[in-house]
Each structure stands twice: as C-alpha cells, then as structure tokens.
Amino acid sequence: MECSGEDVVRAAYGVLGGIEDMGVSLLDLGLVYDVRFEGGRLTVALGVVAPLCALCAVPTLNMWRVYQELGSIPCVADVDVRLSLDPPWTPERMAPHVRDRVRQILSEVAKRFGVAEQVGRVGTAMDSRVRVHVQG
C-alpha cells in the first residue's frame, strides 16, 4: 500500500482530535506539539498541562489509547509518542472556545466560593489566573 506522509499525518491529527482529556480533545487543549511521519515511523510530541501530569492516571490511560489508535493507521509500522515540557504549555495553546469555557467555569467557581471580587479585580490579568488554575 502506498501512503504519503501527508496523508498519514492528517490521519494522525484526526485520531488525536478524537482523544479527550478532561472532556476536551487533545487538539483543542493545545497538547499536540508536533506530528511527523518518516520511513514507517510516526512520531508525535504531546505537551502536558503541568509537569506532574505525566505521572497521573488519565494521561497514562490516554497514552495507551494514543498508541493503539495511531498504530492502526495504514502504513504506520512504529509509533513514538514523546511527552514534551518544552515549550511549556500555556492556556494560549487552547482553542479559543475551550479557553472561553475555562474562564466561564473559573468565574462560576469563584462566585460560588465567594472569591468573585478577586476575580473581578484581576481584570485583564485573567489569563494568568486561568494559567494557575489550569496547570495547578
């Protein structure tokens, strides 16, 4: 079977877009850093929200699914998935609709726990507030 690297990479992005972490696709979370295909080997670099996330159960379970599904793409003989901390993940990597939803959730949580005033005072620094909550 003849496969172009472009077709394999496109299929890999399709697979990664269907795998979720915290109810959001890896692509929309901005966790897919790089996808390459050469000589039958598919290499994928995935970021993590926080350095210790690589030790958590959910990413580990998702990693098995990532390996299984990427390995089922035609012409892929080997899958190499690497977790990357460089560059560090930031909320700016998320799809805008996901980032907006995270802000909304944090705002609702802040109101519920009586810290809405602090969230309001943060104002334009909301991104740093989101970064702390999402990574921590």
VOMAR-651453 format. One record per residue: residue number from 1; residue in one letter; x, y, z of N, C-alpha, C, O, CB in turn. Coordinates in steps of 0.02 Angstrom, whole numbers, padded with zeros to 5 digits. Glycine has a CB too. Layout:
(NUM,'A',(X,Y,Z),(X,Y,Z),(X,Y,Z),(X,Y,Z),(X,Y,Z));
...
% end
This chain:
(1,'M',(00042,-00059,00000),(00000,00000,00000),(00044,00062,00000),(00092,00067,00039),(-00048,00000,00061));
(2,'E',(00029,00108,-00043),(00066,00170,-00049),(00033,00223,-00005),(-00026,00237,-00011),(00069,00193,-00123));
(3,'C',(00073,00253,00039),(00047,00305,00084),(00092,00366,00079),(00153,00361,00079),(00043,00280,00157));
(4,'S',(00060,00423,00076),(00101,00484,00078),(00107,00505,00151),(00061,00495,00191),(00068,00541,00034));
(5,'G',(00163,00535,00167),(00174,00560,00235),(00120,00609,00255),(00098,00611,00312),(00242,00592,00241));
(6,'E',(00099,00649,00207),(00046,00700,00220),(-00020,00666,00240),(-00054,00689,00286),(00035,00744,00158));
(7,'D',(-00037,00612,00206),(-00099,00575,00222),(-00095,00544,00292),(-00143,00546,00329),(-00112,00520,00170));
(8,'V',(-00037,00516,00309),(-00028,00485,00375),(-00032,00538,00430),(-00064,00527,00481),(00039,00447,00378));
(9,'V',(00001,00594,00420),(00000,00648,00469),(-00072,00674,00477),(-00094,00687,00533),(00047,00706,00449));
(10,'R',(-00107,00682,00422),(-00177,00705,00425),(-00220,00655,00464),(-00261,00674,00505),(-00206,00714,00354));
(11,'A',(-00209,00590,00452),(-00246,00539,00489),(-00229,00540,00563),(-00272,00531,00606),(-00231,00469,00459));
(12,'A',(-00165,00553,00578),(-00143,00556,00648),(-00177,00615,00684),(-00200,00608,00741),(-00066,00564,00653));
(13,'Y',(-00182,00672,00651),(-00217,00729,00681),(-00291,00712,00692),(-00320,00733,00741),(-00210,00791,00636));
(14,'G',(-00320,00674,00646),(-00389,00653,00655),(-00397,00609,00716),(-00445,00616,00754),(-00413,00616,00593));
(15,'V',(-00351,00563,00725),(-00352,00519,00784),(-00345,00560,00847),(-00384,00552,00894),(-00296,00466,00780));
(16,'L',(-00296,00605,00849),(-00283,00645,00909),(-00340,00693,00925),(-00352,00710,00983),(-00219,00685,00899));
(17,'G',(-00376,00714,00873),(-00435,00756,00884),(-00493,00719,00915),(-00540,00749,00941),(-00457,00787,00819));
(18,'G',(-00491,00652,00912),(-00544,00611,00941),(-00529,00585,01011),(-00571,00553,01042),(-00559,00554,00896));
(19,'I',(-00469,00598,01035),(-00450,00576,01102),(-00455,00634,01150),(-00428,00688,01137),(-00378,00545,01103));
(20,'E',(-00490,00623,01205),(-00503,00678,01252),(-00466,00670,01318),(-00451,00614,01340),(-00577,00683,01265));
(21,'D',(-00452,00726,01348),(-00426,00730,01415),(-00468,00784,01449),(-00474,00839,01423),(-00347,00746,01418));
(22,'M',(-00495,00769,01506),(-00539,00816,01542),(-00599,00836,01499),(-00625,00891,01506),(-00500,00879,01563));
(23,'G',(-00622,00791,01455),(-00680,00804,01414),(-00668,00848,01354),(-00716,00870,01322),(-00732,00835,01456));
(24,'V',(-00605,00863,01338),(-00588,00906,01281),(-00535,00870,01240),(-00491,00837,01268),(-00562,00977,01305));
(25,'S',(-00538,00876,01175),(-00490,00841,01132),(-00419,00866,01144),(-00408,00923,01163),(-00509,00849,01058));
(26,'L',(-00371,00821,01133),(-00301,00839,01141),(-00283,00898,01096),(-00243,00941,01115),(-00256,00779,01125));
(27,'L',(-00313,00900,01036),(-00300,00956,00991),(-00327,01022,01020),(-00291,01072,01021),(-00332,00943,00922));
(28,'D',(-00390,01021,01043),(-00420,01082,01070),(-00386,01106,01133),(-00385,01166,01148),(-00494,01072,01083));
(29,'L',(-00357,01060,01172),(-00319,01080,01232),(-00251,01108,01214),(-00217,01137,01256),(-00311,01020,01279));
(30,'G',(-00231,01100,01151),(-00165,01125,01130),(-00108,01080,01153),(-00052,01104,01162),(-00154,01194,01157));
(31,'L',(-00123,01016,01161),(-00072,00970,01186),(-00033,00934,01131),(00015,00899,01144),(-00105,00918,01230));
(32,'V',(-00054,00943,01068),(-00019,00912,01012),(00033,00962,00987),(00015,01013,00956),(-00069,00890,00954));
(33,'Y',(00096,00948,01000),(00150,00994,00981),(00177,00981,00912),(00194,01028,00875),(00206,00990,01032));
(34,'D',(00182,00917,00893),(00212,00902,00828),(00193,00831,00807),(00187,00787,00849),(00289,00909,00831));
(35,'V',(00183,00821,00742),(00169,00755,00714),(00212,00748,00650),(00209,00790,00606),(00092,00745,00698));
(36,'R',(00251,00694,00647),(00293,00681,00589),(00290,00608,00569),(00281,00564,00612),(00367,00702,00603));
(37,'F',(00297,00595,00505),(00297,00526,00480),(00355,00518,00431),(00361,00556,00383),(00229,00508,00446));
(38,'E',(00397,00469,00445),(00454,00456,00401),(00474,00383,00407),(00483,00357,00462),(00514,00502,00419));
(39,'G',(00480,00351,00351),(00504,00281,00349),(00462,00233,00390),(00489,00187,00420),(00574,00278,00372));
(40,'G',(00397,00243,00392),(00352,00199,00429),(00344,00217,00503),(00302,00189,00537),(00377,00130,00425));
(41,'R',(00385,00265,00527),(00382,00285,00597),(00342,00350,00604),(00357,00401,00572),(00453,00294,00626));
(42,'L',(00291,00347,00647),(00251,00406,00663),(00275,00432,00730),(00271,00397,00780),(00173,00388,00664));
(43,'T',(00299,00493,00731),(00324,00524,00792),(00277,00581,00811),(00262,00625,00771),(00397,00550,00783));
(44,'V',(00254,00579,00873),(00207,00629,00898),(00235,00659,00963),(00255,00622,01008),(00136,00598,00910));
(45,'A',(00237,00725,00966),(00257,00760,01027),(00194,00789,01059),(00159,00829,01028),(00310,00816,01012));
(46,'L',(00181,00768,01120),(00124,00793,01158),(00148,00833,01218),(00196,00813,01252),(00078,00735,01180));
(47,'G',(00115,00889,01231),(00130,00927,01290),(00087,00903,01348),(00041,00864,01339),(00119,01002,01278));
(48,'V',(00103,00928,01406),(00062,00914,01465),(00046,00981,01497),(00084,01028,01493),(00100,00866,01516));
(49,'V',(-00012,00983,01530),(-00035,01046,01560),(00012,01067,01616),(00027,01126,01624),(-00107,01039,01586));
(50,'A',(00034,01020,01655),(00081,01033,01710),(00132,00976,01711),(00115,00920,01693),(00044,01040,01779));
(51,'P',(00194,00990,01732),(00245,00937,01730),(00226,00872,01764),(00244,00819,01739),(00307,00963,01762));
(52,'L',(00189,00874,01818),(00171,00812,01852),(00113,00775,01819),(00098,00719,01838),(00153,00827,01924));
(53,'C',(00081,00806,01769),(00026,00772,01734),(00050,00707,01702),(00011,00660,01694),(-00003,00819,01681));
(54,'A',(00112,00704,01683),(00138,00644,01651),(00136,00584,01698),(00140,00527,01676),(00210,00655,01628));
(55,'L',(00128,00596,01763),(00125,00542,01812),(00054,00523,01831),(00043,00475,01869),(00164,00561,01874));
(56,'C',(00005,00561,01807),(-00065,00549,01826),(-00095,00491,01788),(-00068,00471,01735),(-00107,00613,01814));
(57,'A',(-00149,00463,01813),(-00181,00405,01782),(-00214,00422,01715),(-00207,00383,01668),(-00233,00376,01829));
(58,'V',(-00248,00478,01710),(-00285,00494,01648),(-00238,00499,01588),(-00251,00468,01537),(-00324,00559,01656));
(59,'P',(-00183,00539,01592),(-00138,00540,01534),(-00109,00472,01518),(-00099,00456,01459),(-00082,00589,01546));
(60,'T',(-00096,00431,01569),(-00068,00365,01556),(-00118,00321,01518),(-00099,00287,01470),(-00049,00331,01622));
(61,'L',(-00181,00323,01539),(-00232,00285,01503),(-00241,00311,01433),(-00248,00272,01385),(-00299,00288,01540));
(62,'N',(-00239,00377,01425),(-00245,00406,01358),(-00185,00389,01315),(-00192,00381,01254),(-00252,00482,01363));
(63,'M',(-00126,00382,01345),(-00067,00364,01307),(-00075,00295,01275),(-00055,00286,01217),(-00004,00366,01351));
(64,'W',(-00103,00248,01311),(-00116,00182,01281),(-00163,00188,01222),(-00153,00157,01170),(-00145,00133,01333));
(65,'R',(-00214,00229,01230),(-00262,00239,01176),(-00228,00273,01117),(-00239,00255,01059),(-00322,00280,01199));
(66,'V',(-00185,00323,01130),(-00149,00358,01078),(-00106,00308,01039),(-00108,00306,00977),(-00104,00414,01107));
(67,'Y',(-00067,00266,01074),(-00026,00216,01041),(-00068,00168,00999),(-00051,00155,00941),(00015,00176,01092));
(68,'Q',(-00122,00143,01028),(-00163,00094,00992),(-00193,00124,00929),(-00190,00095,00875),(-00218,00069,01037));
(69,'E',(-00223,00183,00936),(-00257,00212,00878),(-00209,00238,00825),(-00222,00230,00766),(-00302,00269,00901));
(70,'L',(-00153,00268,00846),(-00105,00290,00796),(-00073,00230,00761),(-00059,00234,00701),(-00050,00333,00829));
(71,'G',(-00063,00176,00797),(-00033,00116,00768),(-00079,00081,00718),(-00056,00040,00678),(-00015,00068,00821));
(72,'S',(-00143,00097,00720),(-00190,00066,00673),(-00196,00104,00607),(-00231,00082,00561),(-00259,00061,00705));
(73,'I',(-00162,00161,00601),(-00163,00199,00538),(-00122,00160,00486),(-00066,00138,00500),(-00133,00272,00548));
(74,'P',(-00150,00151,00425),(-00114,00115,00373),(-00045,00145,00361),(-00036,00206,00362),(-00155,00115,00307));
(75,'C',(00004,00102,00349),(00074,00119,00335),(00114,00138,00396),(00174,00152,00390),(00075,00176,00286));
(76,'V',(00084,00140,00455),(00122,00155,00516),(00148,00090,00545),(00110,00047,00566),(00077,00193,00569));
(77,'A',(00214,00083,00545),(00246,00023,00571),(00268,00032,00643),(00273,-00016,00681),(00306,00003,00528));
(78,'D',(00280,00095,00663),(00306,00109,00730),(00278,00176,00753),(00273,00223,00714),(00385,00109,00730));
(79,'V',(00261,00180,00816),(00235,00241,00845),(00280,00263,00902),(00296,00224,00947),(00161,00232,00870));
(80,'D',(00302,00325,00899),(00345,00353,00950),(00310,00416,00977),(00306,00467,00944),(00417,00371,00922));
(81,'V',(00284,00410,01038),(00249,00467,01069),(00294,00494,01124),(00316,00457,01168),(00179,00446,01098));
(82,'R',(00307,00558,01120),(00351,00590,01170),(00312,00644,01207),(00276,00684,01176),(00413,00620,01136));
(83,'L',(00319,00644,01272),(00290,00698,01312),(00341,00754,01316),(00400,00742,01332),(00269,00673,01384));
(84,'S',(00319,00814,01302),(00364,00871,01299),(00345,00925,01349),(00286,00941,01356),(00366,00899,01228));
(85,'L',(00394,00951,01382),(00383,01009,01427),(00411,01073,01396),(00410,01126,01427),(00415,00996,01495));
(86,'D',(00436,01067,01334),(00466,01124,01301),(00437,01131,01232),(00449,01088,01189),(00542,01117,01298));
(87,'P',(00400,01183,01218),(00388,01240,01263),(00336,01221,01316),(00296,01176,01306),(00365,01301,01223));
(88,'P',(00338,01256,01372),(00288,01243,01424),(00218,01258,01396),(00208,01305,01358),(00301,01286,01487));
(89,'W',(00170,01217,01417),(00101,01227,01396),(00074,01290,01430),(00088,01302,01489),(00057,01166,01413));
(90,'T',(00035,01329,01393),(00000,01387,01421),(-00071,01386,01394),(-00084,01354,01343),(00036,01454,01403));
(91,'P',(-00117,01421,01427),(-00186,01422,01403),(-00193,01451,01332),(-00243,01437,01298),(-00229,01461,01450));
(92,'E',(-00145,01490,01310),(-00148,01518,01243),(-00146,01463,01190),(-00165,01475,01133),(-00091,01567,01232));
(93,'R',(-00122,01404,01208),(-00120,01348,01161),(-00189,01317,01150),(-00200,01283,01100),(-00071,01295,01185));
(94,'M',(-00235,01329,01196),(-00302,01300,01190),(-00340,01334,01133),(-00327,01392,01116),(-00341,01307,01256));
(95,'A',(-00387,01298,01104),(-00432,01327,01055),(-00472,01382,01091),(-00489,01375,01149),(-00480,01273,01024));
(96,'P',(-00486,01437,01057),(-00521,01493,01090),(-00585,01473,01125),(-00600,01498,01179),(-00536,01546,01039));
(97,'H',(-00625,01429,01095),(-00688,01410,01127),(-00676,01372,01192),(-00716,01377,01238),(-00731,01367,01079));
(98,'V',(-00622,01334,01196),(-00605,01298,01258),(-00581,01347,01310),(-00601,01343,01368),(-00551,01243,01244));
(99,'R',(-00538,01393,01290),(-00512,01444,01337),(-00570,01485,01366),(-00570,01500,01425),(-00461,01490,01302));
(100,'D',(-00617,01503,01324),(-00675,01542,01347),(-00716,01501,01397),(-00740,01528,01447),(-00719,01563,01289));
(101,'R',(-00724,01437,01384),(-00763,01394,01429),(-00727,01386,01497),(-00759,01386,01549),(-00774,01324,01397));
(102,'V',(-00661,01380,01495),(-00623,01375,01558),(-00631,01439,01598),(-00641,01437,01659),(-00547,01362,01543));
(103,'R',(-00627,01496,01565),(-00638,01560,01600),(-00707,01562,01632),(-00715,01584,01689),(-00629,01619,01552));
(104,'Q',(-00757,01540,01595),(-00825,01540,01620),(-00831,01494,01682),(-00861,01513,01732),(-00875,01517,01565));
(105,'I',(-00802,01435,01678),(-00805,01388,01734),(-00770,01418,01795),(-00796,01414,01850),(-00773,01320,01715));
(106,'L',(-00711,01447,01785),(-00674,01477,01841),(-00713,01534,01872),(-00712,01544,01933),(-00605,01500,01818));
(107,'S',(-00746,01573,01830),(-00786,01628,01856),(-00844,01602,01898),(-00859,01630,01951),(-00813,01671,01798));
(108,'E',(-00877,01549,01874),(-00933,01519,01912),(-00908,01490,01979),(-00941,01497,02030),(-00967,01465,01870));
(109,'V',(-00851,01458,01977),(-00822,01429,02038),(-00805,01485,02087),(-00818,01480,02147),(-00760,01387,02022));
(110,'A',(-00775,01538,02061),(-00756,01595,02104),(-00817,01626,02137),(-00815,01643,02196),(-00719,01648,02062));
(111,'K',(-00871,01633,02100),(-00933,01661,02129),(-00960,01614,02182),(-00981,01637,02236),(-00986,01672,02074));
(112,'R',(-00960,01550,02168),(-00987,01501,02215),(-00949,01500,02281),(-00978,01491,02334),(-00986,01432,02184));
(113,'F',(-00883,01511,02278),(-00842,01509,02338),(-00827,01577,02367),(-00785,01585,02411),(-00778,01473,02324));
(114,'G',(-00862,01628,02341),(-00856,01695,02369),(-00791,01731,02355),(-00771,01774,02393),(-00865,01691,02441));
(115,'V',(-00759,01714,02301),(-00698,01750,02283),(-00707,01788,02218),(-00658,01805,02184),(-00639,01701,02277));
(116,'A',(-00770,01801,02200),(-00784,01836,02137),(-00752,01905,02136),(-00732,01928,02082),(-00859,01842,02127));
(117,'E',(-00747,01938,02194),(-00717,02004,02195),(-00644,02001,02172),(-00621,02044,02135),(-00721,02034,02266));
(118,'Q',(-00607,01950,02195),(-00538,01943,02174),(-00533,01931,02099),(-00489,01958,02065),(-00504,01887,02213));
(119,'V',(-00578,01890,02074),(-00577,01876,02002),(-00591,01939,01964),(-00559,01953,01913),(-00628,01821,01983));
(120,'G',(-00639,01979,01988),(-00655,02043,01955),(-00597,02091,01956),(-00585,02125,01907),(-00715,02075,01988));
(121,'R',(-00560,02093,02012),(-00503,02138,02017),(-00446,02116,01973),(-00405,02158,01951),(-00479,02142,02089));
(122,'V',(-00442,02052,01959),(-00389,02028,01915),(-00396,02059,01846),(-00346,02075,01814),(-00389,01951,01911));
(123,'G',(-00459,02066,01823),(-00473,02101,01760),(-00433,02074,01702),(-00441,02016,01682),(-00459,02174,01767));
(124,'T',(-00389,02116,01675),(-00352,02097,01616),(-00300,02043,01630),(-00273,02013,01584),(-00318,02157,01585));
(125,'A',(-00286,02031,01693),(-00238,01978,01711),(-00271,01910,01716),(-00243,01864,01744),(-00203,01995,01777));
(126,'M',(-00332,01904,01689),(-00370,01842,01693),(-00330,01784,01664),(-00335,01728,01689),(-00437,01849,01656));
(127,'D',(-00290,01796,01612),(-00252,01741,01582),(-00204,01710,01633),(-00197,01649,01635),(-00213,01766,01521));
(128,'S',(-00172,01751,01673),(-00126,01723,01722),(-00166,01686,01776),(-00142,01636,01803),(-00083,01779,01755));
(129,'R',(-00225,01709,01791),(-00267,01674,01840),(-00288,01606,01812),(-00287,01556,01848),(-00330,01717,01859));
(130,'V',(-00307,01605,01748),(-00326,01542,01717),(-00266,01495,01715),(-00273,01436,01729),(-00354,01554,01646));
(131,'R',(-00209,01520,01697),(-00149,01478,01691),(-00135,01443,01757),(-00120,01384,01758),(-00087,01520,01670));
(132,'V',(-00140,01480,01811),(-00127,01450,01877),(-00176,01395,01891),(-00157,01341,01914),(-00130,01503,01932));
(133,'H',(-00240,01407,01878),(-00291,01356,01894),(-00286,01296,01847),(-00294,01239,01869),(-00360,01387,01890));
(134,'V',(-00273,01308,01784),(-00272,01252,01737),(-00211,01208,01750),(-00216,01147,01747),(-00273,01277,01665));
(135,'Q',(-00153,01239,01763),(-00093,01199,01772),(-00088,01168,01841),(-00058,01115,01849),(-00033,01242,01761));
(136,'G',(-00117,01200,01891),(-00108,01176,01959),(-00158,01130,01982),(-00156,01107,02039),(-00107,01230,02004));
% end
